[in-house]
Structures are given as C-alpha cells and as structure tokens.
C-alpha cells in the first residue's frame, strides 16, 4: 500500500483502489529494472 502525505489517503498497489477513500483510485504501473534503467508501463 501507499499513502498520500498530503491527504492521508491509502491506496492498494495491486489495483490502485482507495482503502480509506472509497471511490478514489490511482493509476498503477509495472516497473522493471533492466541494465541500469527503469522501465515503466501502465499495468495491464
């Protein structure tokens, strides 16, 4: 889970859904480290 420092909202990293803020959602990304670079794409 991740928490917004400004609002205290908590989101699940698996799907981006708000835990203590129903109806809110954040975009989730797949991240991969490869040859010293980070590769990022929207989660499928």
Protein Blocks (a to p, Z undefined) as FASTA:
>chain_A
ZZdfklopacdfklopafklghiacdddddddeehiacddddZZ
